[in-house]
Amino acid sequence: MAAPFRFVVLTDRSGANRVYAAPAAELVKWDRDRTAVGADGTTWTVYEDRLQASAGETLARLPAHRAFWFGWYSAYPRTRLVR
């Protein structure tokens, strides 16, 4: 069985979504503006084309289509929702 594809979806205060490839990053806090914090304490800054860690690591932004979260969750119940 193939390993799951990991990604993160960030929704800002206006309701706009950005999706980033996140093979190893686990985000636990999001200020709904420009800053997210990883489980290891790393600070990530949101840019239009990438998510960038304070140490320089970058996660590429992915093309996405907006859908209702509960539809996704019903198909993928192991999804973790962080608010």
C-alpha positions, 0 to 999 in steps of 0.5 A: 500500500502506498504511503498517504499524501500529506497536506495542510489546508489553511483558511484565513479570516476572509475564508480564503483557503491555501493548500500546501504539500506537508510531507512531515510538517504537523501544524498545531496553531494558526492565527488565521492571518500569516503565521502557523506553528508546528508541533515542534515549535517551528514558526511558519509564515504564509506566502501566496506561493509557499509556506516557509519555516523560520529555519528556511524549509519551504512547503509548496502551495498546491492547486486546489478546489474549494469544497465543504469540509464535512464532505471531505471528512465523510470520505476521509474520517482520519482527517485531523481538523485544527482550529 
